[in-house]
C-alpha cells in the first residue's frame, strides 16, 4: 500500500496529479483483503487507516474514482462493502468499471479499467 515515503520515492503523487491535469480524473482499483484491511478471510480484518485516508484524500483533492476490486462475492462481498462504508471509504464502483469508462468502451467488460491498481499480491512487470 502506498505510504508517504513510498509515494514520494516513486513519484506516485506527482504522477497522479499530472494525470489529473491532463484528463481531469484518475481511477484507482483497490483490493480488499490484504490492502484495505488485514487478511482475515472469510472475516473482515482490521482496517488499513493509512490507505483509507490516502484514498479519501485522492478523492477529495482530485475527484479520483475508487473501485473496490476484490475476489469476494455474495454475502462476503457485502461484508466488504459494509466495512468500507463503516470506515468512511468513498467507493464509486464495486468490481465493475465506472460509468464513464463503460460509455467510452460501449460495455462493462470483466477487466476493471483503472490507472492504478493496489493489490497485496501485485508485482510490477514491464514488457521487454
C-alpha positions in Angstrom: 0.0 0.0 0.0 1.2 3.5 -0.7 2.9 5.3 2.2 4.0 8.9 2.3 7.6 7.8 1.9 6.7 5.2 -0.8 4.6 7.7 -2.7 7.3 10.3 -2.6 10.1 7.8 -3.6 8.2 6.5 -6.6 6.6 9.9 -7.6 3.2 8.5 -7.3 1.6 11.7 -6.1 3.2 13.7 -8.9 2.1 11.1 -11.5 -1.5 11.1 -10.3 -1.6 14.9 -10.2 -0.2 15.0 -13.8 -2.7 12.5 -15.0 -5.5 14.6 -13.3 -4.3 17.7 -15.1 -4.4 16.0 -18.5 -7.7 14.1 -18.1 -9.4 15.7 -15.0 -9.8 12.4 -13.2 -8.0 9.2 -12.2 -9.2 5.8 -11.3 -7.8 3.6 -8.6 -8.8 0.0 -8.2 -8.0 -1.3 -4.7 -8.1 -4.8 -3.3 -9.9 -5.5 0.0 -8.2 -8.4 1.8 -4.6 -7.5 2.5 -4.9 -3.9 1.3 -7.9 -2.1 2.7 -7.7 -4.4 5.7 -5.5 -7.2 7.1 -6.1 -10.7 5.8 -8.7 -12.4 7.8 -10.7 -14.3 5.2 -13.6 -15.2 5.5 -14.0 -12.5 8.1 -13.2 -8.8 7.7 -9.7 -7.8 9.0 -8.5 -4.7 10.8 -8.8 -1.5 8.6 -5.7 -0.1 7.0 -6.3 3.5 8.0 -3.3 4.9 6.2 -4.5 3.6 2.9 -8.2 4.5 3.5 -7.2 8.1 4.4 -4.9 8.4 1.4 -7.7 7.2 -1.0 -10.2 9.6 0.6 -7.7 12.4 0.2 -7.2 11.5 -3.5 -11.0 11.6 -4.0 -11.5 14.9 -2.1 -8.5 16.7 -3.7 -8.6 15.4 -7.3 -12.0 13.7 -7.7 -10.3 10.3 -8.0 -12.7 7.4 -8.6 -12.2 4.5 -6.3 -13.2 1.0 -7.3 -13.4 -1.8 -4.7 -11.7 -4.6 -6.6 -11.9 -8.0 -4.8 -12.5 -11.7 -5.4 -15.1 -11.7 -2.7 -18.7 -12.5 -3.8 -22.2 -12.8 -2.5 -22.5 -12.1 1.3 -18.7 -11.9 1.8 -18.7 -9.1 -0.8 -21.5 -7.3 1.0 -19.5 -7.6 4.2 -16.6 -5.8 2.5 -18.8 -3.1 1.1 -20.4 -2.6 4.5 -16.9 -2.4 6.2 -15.7 0.2 3.7 -18.8 2.3 4.3 -18.3 1.9 8.1 -14.7 3.0 7.7 -15.8 6.1 5.7 -14.1 5.0 2.5 -15.6 6.6 -0.6 -16.3 3.9 -3.2 -17.6 4.7 -6.8 -17.9 1.1 -8.0 -17.6 -2.5 -6.8 -15.9 -5.0 -9.2 -17.1 -3.0 -12.2 -16.0 -0.1 -14.3 -17.1 3.5 -13.6 -19.9 4.7 -15.9 -17.6 7.0 -17.9 -15.4 4.0 -18.9 -18.5 1.9 -19.7 -19.7 4.7 -22.0 -16.3 5.1 -23.6 -15.9 1.4 -24.5 -19.5 0.6 -25.0 -19.7 -2.1 -22.4 -18.6 -3.2 -18.9 -16.1 -5.9 -19.6 -14.9 -8.2 -16.9 -11.5 -6.4 -16.6 -11.7 -3.4 -14.4 -10.1 -0.4 -16.1 -8.0 1.8 -13.8 -4.9 4.0 -13.8 -3.6 2.5 -10.6 -4.2 -1.0 -9.1 -3.4 -1.5 -5.4 -3.2 -5.2 -4.6 -1.2 -7.0 -2.0 -0.3 -9.8 -4.5 0.8 -7.5 -7.3 4.2 -7.3 -8.8 5.0 -4.8 -11.5 6.4 -6.3 -14.7 7.3 -4.4 -17.8 7.4 -5.8 -21.3 10.7 -6.3 -22.9 
